[in-house]
Every structure is written in C-alpha cells, then in structure tokens.
Amino acid sequence: MSARNVEDKVAVNIKHVSLPMSRVKLIMKSSPDVSNINQEALFLTTKATELFVQHLALSSYKSGSGKDHNALSYSDLAGAAEESETFQFLTDILPKKILAKDYLKSLEELPEEGDN
Amino acid sequence: MAERPEDLNLPNAVITRIIKEALPDGVNVSKEARRAISQAASVFVLYATSCANNFAMKAKRKTLNAGDVMAAMEEMEFDRFLQPLREALEAYKKGQKGKKEASEQKRKDKERKSETEENDKSREEEEEEEELHMEEEQDGENECEEEEIEN
C-alpha cells in the first residue's frame, strides 16, 4: 500500500464522536412523535450530548462546594440544576437532597402559615 | 427498539471519560455524580429531540435534520454549543465524503487490477474453467447415480 493510501485511511477513520450514535438514536426514537432522523441530525445530537456532559460537569464543579477539595459531588450537580437557567430542565432528575431533620422542620412550619 | 430500560442509558465508561477530560486533572467525581450526569445526558437527548421535532413538525417534515437540531440548541439556550457543533458537522461531512471517495477508489483499483489480470491469463482461465465445469458435471452425475442406486 502506498503512503498516500495509508494517510487517506487514517483521515477516514478519525472518530468524530466518542458516544455511540446507535445508542443515541435509540434514545431519540423512544420519543413518541419522532419518526425519522437523518444522519446529520443524529451526529449533531450525539456531539451536542458530549458538549452538554462537559458543560454540566465543568460548571457544576466551578460553582459547587467541592472545588476546595478537588471533588465533584451530587449536591454540586443538584445545585447547578437549581441555580442555572439552562439546567432547569434537570431539576426533576437532580432533586436537591435535604436532611430528614430539615424536612420535618419545614413540615412543622407549614401548618402555622396555614393558620395565619 | 428499546426493550430494556438500561438500553436508554449511555455507556458509563464513555461518560466517565468525557467528564474526566472536561475537568482539571485530579478531580474526584463521585459515583453518584457520574450516574446523575449520565442520566442528565439521556434527558438532554430527549429534550433536544422533542424540541427539534417541534421545528420539523412546524415545517411539516417527517425527518429531523441538522437545522432542526441547531434550532433546538438555540431554543434550549445552549447557544454556546452552536459554533463547535457547526465545526464538528463540517468535519463530519468531510469525513463522510472522504469515506465515499475512498471506497470508490478502492473499487476502481480492484477493477483495474482484475482487468489486467484478466488480460494476462484470460485464455488460461477459460480453459481451466471449462475443465472444472466438466469435472463438476461428472461428479454431479455420479452422485445422482449413487442416489438412485441407494433408492
């Protein structure tokens, strides 16, 4: 094989995305109204999901409390979902965890408000 | 179709790698956080798909295209993704084109190769092939005869 052919082969085999497009397609197709997805739309959605994962991880880390001890925790993510406008759609799957003690306290406070 | 619920998850190993690459070196990501990000990514796909699908339906199209996905990103306020996505799509298109050209080149090379080979020994092959056919036919006949005998 000539050098040119080898180069061509490398260029062709560059991976554009690391997430499997077949899996992303499966998730997209699980949406009820979607019938067909063209290859470019599938590629863009896969790429966008990668960008999203990077963006969510980095901005949660930066705004979170784990920055001091080099850690990213669940509460950093939940905090980002609550505070950032663009991550609002995640609040359902990233609920803020609160201590049972605090929850009970909030329950106690509610009836008082009702009485007033 | 998705038959098991885990089919709608993205592979953990890949998600973990993307997170690692995005964060500064040495940041520890808890298992719970990784799982949450992975779930968030699946929800993101669904949200983006549903937004993009709205644009396609508005335009009375049944197939989601690149423009629909880009419009969805804008609507979702992920404008920051638009430029990198445009660049990635450009590179992807080039790659797909290269793939097509490469396979066409391969096909042409193959054709050329077989043509020269044919010219070199077309006569020999023809003769050989004829002999082979005759042998095969004879074998076939023999088998038939044998079967008949067995019956």
HADDOCK unambig.tbl for C-alpha pairs under 7 A between the chains (distance, minus, plus):
assign (segid A and resid 12 and name CA) (segid B and resid 95 and name CA) 5.70 0.50 0.50
assign (segid A and resid 12 and name CA) (segid B and resid 98 and name CA) 6.10 0.50 0.50
assign (segid A and resid 12 and name CA) (segid B and resid 99 and name CA) 5.61 0.50 0.50
assign (segid A and resid 16 and name CA) (segid B and resid 92 and name CA) 6.51 0.50 0.50
assign (segid A and resid 18 and name CA) (segid B and resid 14 and name CA) 6.85 0.50 0.50
assign (segid A and resid 19 and name CA) (segid B and resid 14 and name CA) 6.38 0.50 0.50
assign (segid A and resid 23 and name CA) (segid B and resid 10 and name CA) 6.86 0.50 0.50
assign (segid A and resid 26 and name CA) (segid B and resid 1 and name CA) 6.70 0.50 0.50
assign (segid A and resid 26 and name CA) (segid B and resid 2 and name CA) 6.50 0.50 0.50
assign (segid A and resid 26 and name CA) (segid B and resid 8 and name CA) 6.96 0.50 0.50
assign (segid A and resid 27 and name CA) (segid B and resid 8 and name CA) 5.40 0.50 0.50
assign (segid A and resid 27 and name CA) (segid B and resid 46 and name CA) 6.85 0.50 0.50
assign (segid A and resid 28 and name CA) (segid B and resid 45 and name CA) 6.57 0.50 0.50
assign (segid A and resid 28 and name CA) (segid B and resid 46 and name CA) 5.97 0.50 0.50
assign (segid A and resid 28 and name CA) (segid B and resid 49 and name CA) 5.99 0.50 0.50
assign (segid A and resid 31 and name CA) (segid B and resid 46 and name CA) 6.70 0.50 0.50
assign (segid A and resid 34 and name CA) (segid B and resid 53 and name CA) 6.52 0.50 0.50
assign (segid A and resid 35 and name CA) (segid B and resid 62 and name CA) 6.33 0.50 0.50
assign (segid A and resid 35 and name CA) (segid B and resid 63 and name CA) 6.68 0.50 0.50
assign (segid A and resid 36 and name CA) (segid B and resid 62 and name CA) 6.22 0.50 0.50
assign (segid A and resid 36 and name CA) (segid B and resid 63 and name CA) 4.46 0.50 0.50
assign (segid A and resid 36 and name CA) (segid B and resid 64 and name CA) 6.18 0.50 0.50
assign (segid A and resid 37 and name CA) (segid B and resid 63 and name CA) 5.20 0.50 0.50
assign (segid A and resid 37 and name CA) (segid B and resid 64 and name CA) 4.61 0.50 0.50
assign (segid A and resid 37 and name CA) (segid B and resid 65 and name CA) 6.59 0.50 0.50
assign (segid A and resid 38 and name CA) (segid B and resid 63 and name CA) 6.42 0.50 0.50
assign (segid A and resid 38 and name CA) (segid B and resid 64 and name CA) 5.96 0.50 0.50
assign (segid A and resid 38 and name CA) (segid B and resid 65 and name CA) 5.61 0.50 0.50
assign (segid A and resid 40 and name CA) (segid B and resid 65 and name CA) 6.53 0.50 0.50
assign (segid A and resid 40 and name CA) (segid B and resid 66 and name CA) 5.45 0.50 0.50
assign (segid A and resid 41 and name CA) (segid B and resid 64 and name CA) 6.28 0.50 0.50
assign (segid A and resid 41 and name CA) (segid B and resid 65 and name CA) 4.78 0.50 0.50
assign (segid A and resid 41 and name CA) (segid B and resid 66 and name CA) 4.27 0.50 0.50
assign (segid A and resid 41 and name CA) (segid B and resid 69 and name CA) 6.11 0.50 0.50
assign (segid A and resid 44 and name CA) (segid B and resid 66 and name CA) 6.76 0.50 0.50
assign (segid A and resid 44 and name CA) (segid B and resid 69 and name CA) 6.87 0.50 0.50
assign (segid A and resid 44 and name CA) (segid B and resid 85 and name CA) 6.56 0.50 0.50
assign (segid A and resid 44 and name CA) (segid B and resid 89 and name CA) 6.80 0.50 0.50
assign (segid A and resid 45 and name CA) (segid B and resid 45 and name CA) 6.89 0.50 0.50
assign (segid A and resid 45 and name CA) (segid B and resid 69 and name CA) 6.74 0.50 0.50
assign (segid A and resid 47 and name CA) (segid B and resid 85 and name CA) 6.98 0.50 0.50
assign (segid A and resid 48 and name CA) (segid B and resid 81 and name CA) 6.86 0.50 0.50
assign (segid A and resid 48 and name CA) (segid B and resid 85 and name CA) 6.90 0.50 0.50
assign (segid A and resid 49 and name CA) (segid B and resid 41 and name CA) 6.18 0.50 0.50
assign (segid A and resid 49 and name CA) (segid B and resid 44 and name CA) 6.90 0.50 0.50
assign (segid A and resid 49 and name CA) (segid B and resid 45 and name CA) 6.60 0.50 0.50
assign (segid A and resid 51 and name CA) (segid B and resid 81 and name CA) 6.98 0.50 0.50
assign (segid A and resid 53 and name CA) (segid B and resid 19 and name CA) 6.66 0.50 0.50
assign (segid A and resid 53 and name CA) (segid B and resid 37 and name CA) 6.77 0.50 0.50
assign (segid A and resid 53 and name CA) (segid B and resid 41 and name CA) 6.36 0.50 0.50
assign (segid A and resid 54 and name CA) (segid B and resid 18 and name CA) 6.46 0.50 0.50
assign (segid A and resid 54 and name CA) (segid B and resid 19 and name CA) 5.80 0.50 0.50
assign (segid A and resid 54 and name CA) (segid B and resid 22 and name CA) 5.16 0.50 0.50
assign (segid A and resid 57 and name CA) (segid B and resid 19 and name CA) 6.17 0.50 0.50
assign (segid A and resid 58 and name CA) (segid B and resid 22 and name CA) 6.32 0.50 0.50
assign (segid A and resid 58 and name CA) (segid B and resid 23 and name CA) 5.84 0.50 0.50
assign (segid A and resid 70 and name CA) (segid B and resid 26 and name CA) 6.94 0.50 0.50
assign (segid A and resid 70 and name CA) (segid B and resid 27 and name CA) 4.67 0.50 0.50
assign (segid A and resid 70 and name CA) (segid B and resid 28 and name CA) 6.13 0.50 0.50
assign (segid A and resid 71 and name CA) (segid B and resid 27 and name CA) 5.13 0.50 0.50
assign (segid A and resid 71 and name CA) (segid B and resid 28 and name CA) 4.46 0.50 0.50
assign (segid A and resid 71 and name CA) (segid B and resid 29 and name CA) 5.73 0.50 0.50
assign (segid A and resid 72 and name CA) (segid B and resid 28 and name CA) 6.14 0.50 0.50
assign (segid A and resid 72 and name CA) (segid B and resid 29 and name CA) 4.76 0.50 0.50
assign (segid A and resid 72 and name CA) (segid B and resid 30 and name CA) 6.43 0.50 0.50
assign (segid A and resid 72 and name CA) (segid B and resid 33 and name CA) 6.94 0.50 0.50
assign (segid A and resid 73 and name CA) (segid B and resid 29 and name CA) 6.33 0.50 0.50
assign (segid A and resid 73 and name CA) (segid B and resid 30 and name CA) 5.58 0.50 0.50
assign (segid A and resid 73 and name CA) (segid B and resid 33 and name CA) 5.29 0.50 0.50
assign (segid A and resid 74 and name CA) (segid B and resid 32 and name CA) 5.96 0.50 0.50
assign (segid A and resid 74 and name CA) (segid B and resid 33 and name CA) 4.44 0.50 0.50
assign (segid A and resid 86 and name CA) (segid B and resid 76 and name CA) 6.89 0.50 0.50
assign (segid A and resid 86 and name CA) (segid B and resid 77 and name CA) 6.11 0.50 0.50
assign (segid A and resid 90 and name CA) (segid B and resid 40 and name CA) 6.52 0.50 0.50
